[in-house]
Amino acid sequence: MSSDSHHFLQSSIGKKLIMGITGLFLVTFLIVHCGINACIFVNDGGVTFNAAAEFMATNLLIRIMEYVLFIGIVVHIVQALVLTLHNNKARPVKYAVNNGAANSKWYSRWMGLLGTLILMFLIIHLGHFWLKTRFTGLDQHTLFDQMKSSFSHLWVVVIYCAGMVSLSYHLMHGVHAAFQTLGWNHKKYTPVIKKAGFVFSIVVPFIFALMPIFMYAGWIK
């Protein structure tokens, strides 16, 4: 890597660019992950879901992308922390009058907190499923049973739903901001992207939240 490239990546613009790229990559993952998990709504005793989970676990390309995903998550989190610290350092003294509500949505101003809540949820989620399937010998064919077991506890359902609310608000700002950071602005297409991002930020977390609710209620068997 040349010194100019290194300097650019270390700049505020470069960090935001990396945030945008990794953010859109994680959006792609959410689409795939949501599609696989939504197989539980077939309500066939987990046959369809387990088959999809088995395919994801045994496909070499997907396994490689799994590690790429974790790298993307780590980079996204690190860059978010670095940007937050950089912004705080650059403006150590608060403005005398700062009416943030007049200039931006509350969730765009609290992206750090929302990201932290999502990280806490992610740690719990990985502990419930990914670690058990990768390191404890839990077979993919029993992953559906593991979901039923985890979501039989109300506190788990509440945490998952709270995590999805945080994810929804995070995406409301993040999806559009990612496209904007990458310079994909167009008078004709930007409004469409903004609306599509808003719909995505509602629909995908809502589907994720329905899964633990339906299982806890006994509507999926």
C-alpha positions in Angstrom: 0.0 0.0 0.0 1.4 3.4 -1.0 1.8 6.2 1.6 -0.9 8.2 -0.1 -3.4 5.3 0.1 -2.4 4.7 3.8 -2.9 8.4 4.6 -6.3 8.5 2.9 -7.5 5.4 4.8 -6.4 7.0 8.0 -8.2 10.2 7.2 -11.8 10.9 8.4 -13.1 10.5 4.9 -11.2 7.2 4.5 -12.6 5.9 7.7 -16.2 6.8 6.7 -15.6 5.1 3.3 -14.6 1.9 5.1 -17.6 2.2 7.4 -19.9 2.6 4.3 -18.4 -0.4 2.5 -18.5 -2.7 5.5 -21.9 -1.5 6.4 -23.4 -2.4 3.0 -21.6 -5.8 3.1 -23.3 -6.4 6.5 -26.7 -5.4 4.9 -26.1 -8.1 2.3 -25.5 -10.6 5.1 -28.7 -9.5 6.8 -30.7 -10.3 3.7 -29.3 -13.8 3.4 -29.5 -14.5 7.1 -33.1 -13.3 7.2 -34.0 -15.5 4.2 -32.5 -18.6 5.8 -34.1 -18.0 9.2 -37.4 -17.2 7.7 -37.6 -20.8 6.7 -39.0 -21.6 10.2 -42.3 -20.0 9.1 -42.8 -22.9 6.8 -43.8 -24.6 10.1 -42.8 -28.1 9.1 -41.0 -29.0 12.3 -37.8 -27.4 11.2 -37.2 -29.6 8.2 -36.8 -26.8 5.7 -34.9 -24.6 8.1 -32.4 -27.4 9.1 -31.8 -28.2 5.5 -31.0 -24.6 4.7 -28.8 -24.3 7.8 -27.0 -27.5 6.8 -26.3 -26.1 3.3 -24.9 -22.9 4.8 -22.7 -24.8 7.2 -21.2 -27.2 4.6 -20.8 -24.9 1.6 -17.1 -24.0 1.3 -17.8 -20.6 -0.3 -20.2 -19.6 2.4 -17.9 -20.8 5.2 -15.2 -18.6 3.7 -17.6 -15.7 3.6 -18.4 -16.4 7.2 -14.9 -15.4 8.2 -15.0 -12.4 5.8 -18.2 -11.4 7.6 -16.5 -11.5 11.0 -13.7 -9.4 9.7 -16.2 -6.9 8.3 -18.0 -6.7 11.6 -14.8 -6.1 13.5 -13.6 -3.5 11.0 -17.0 -1.8 11.1 -17.0 -1.6 14.9 -13.4 -0.4 15.2 -13.9 2.3 12.6 -17.1 3.4 14.4 -15.1 3.7 17.7 -12.2 5.5 16.0 -14.6 8.0 14.2 -16.4 8.7 17.5 -13.2 9.4 19.4 -11.9 11.5 16.5 -15.0 13.6 16.4 -15.0 14.1 20.1 -11.4 15.1 20.1 -11.9 17.5 17.2 -14.7 19.2 19.1 -13.8 19.1 22.8 -16.0 22.1 23.7 -19.7 21.8 23.1 -21.4 24.5 21.2 -23.3 27.0 23.4 -26.5 26.3 21.5 -26.9 23.0 19.8 -30.4 22.2 18.7 -29.6 18.7 17.2 -33.3 17.8 16.9 -33.7 20.6 14.4 -31.0 19.2 12.1 -31.2 15.4 12.4 -33.2 12.5 13.6 -32.5 11.3 17.1 -31.3 7.9 16.0 -28.7 9.5 13.7 -27.3 11.3 16.7 -27.3 8.1 18.9 -25.7 5.7 16.4 -22.9 4.9 18.9 -25.4 3.8 21.6 -27.5 1.8 19.1 -24.4 0.1 17.8 -23.3 -0.8 21.3 -26.7 -2.3 22.0 -26.5 -4.3 18.8 -23.0 -5.5 19.7 -24.3 -6.7 23.1 -27.1 -8.6 21.3 -24.7 -10.0 18.8 -22.5 -11.5 21.6 -25.6 -13.2 23.1 -26.8 -14.4 19.7 -23.4 -15.9 18.9 -23.3 -17.6 22.3 -26.7 -19.2 21.7 -26.1 -20.5 18.2 -22.8 -20.0 16.3 -20.5 -21.1 19.1 -22.6 -24.1 19.9 -22.7 -25.3 16.2 -19.0 -24.6 15.6 -17.4 -25.7 18.9 -19.7 -27.9 20.9 -20.6 -30.5 18.3 -24.2 -29.4 17.9 -25.4 -30.7 14.6 -27.1 -28.4 12.1 -30.0 -30.8 12.0 -30.8 -29.9 15.6 -30.4 -26.2 15.2 -34.2 -25.8 15.0 -34.5 -27.5 18.4 -31.9 -25.2 19.7 -33.9 -22.2 18.6 -37.0 -23.6 20.3 -35.1 -24.1 23.5 -33.5 -20.6 23.5 -36.8 -18.9 22.7 -38.7 -20.7 25.3 -37.3 -18.2 27.8 -39.1 -14.8 27.9 -36.0 -12.9 28.8 -34.2 -14.2 25.7 -37.2 -13.1 23.6 -37.2 -9.6 25.1 -33.4 -9.2 24.5 -33.8 -10.3 20.9 -36.7 -8.0 20.2 -34.9 -5.1 21.9 -31.8 -5.9 19.7 -34.0 -5.8 16.6 -35.5 -2.4 17.6 -31.9 -1.1 17.9 -30.9 -2.6 14.6 -33.9 -1.0 12.9 -33.0 2.5 14.1 -29.4 1.9 13.3 -30.3 0.9 9.7 -32.6 3.8 9.2 -29.6 6.1 9.3 -26.9 3.7 8.3 -28.1 2.4 4.9 -28.7 5.8 3.4 -25.5 7.2 5.0 -23.5 4.4 3.5 -24.7 5.2 0.0 -24.1 8.9 0.6 -20.6 8.3 1.9 -19.7 6.2 -1.2 -20.8 9.2 -3.3 -23.8 7.4 -4.9 -26.0 10.5 -5.0 -28.3 11.1 -7.8 -31.3 13.5 -8.0 -33.5 10.7 -9.5 -32.3 7.6 -7.6 -31.3 9.0 -4.2 -34.9 9.4 -3.0 -35.6 5.8 -4.1 -32.6 4.5 -2.3 -33.6 6.4 0.8 -37.1 5.0 0.8 -35.9 1.5 0.0 -33.4 1.8 2.9 -36.2 2.9 5.2 -38.4 -0.1 4.2 -35.5 -2.4 4.6 -34.7 -1.1 8.1 -38.3 -1.9 9.1 -39.0 -5.1 7.4 -35.9 -7.2 8.0 -35.6 -6.5 11.8 -39.4 -7.0 12.1 -39.1 -10.5 10.5 -36.2 -11.3 12.8 -38.2 -10.2 15.8 -41.2 -12.3 14.8 -39.1 -15.5 15.0 -38.6 -15.6 18.8 -42.1 -14.2 19.4 -43.8 -17.0 17.3 -41.6 -19.7 18.9 -42.3 -18.4 22.4 -46.0 -18.3 21.7 -46.0 -21.8 20.3 -47.2 -20.8 16.9 -44.2 -22.6 15.3 -43.8 -26.2 16.2 
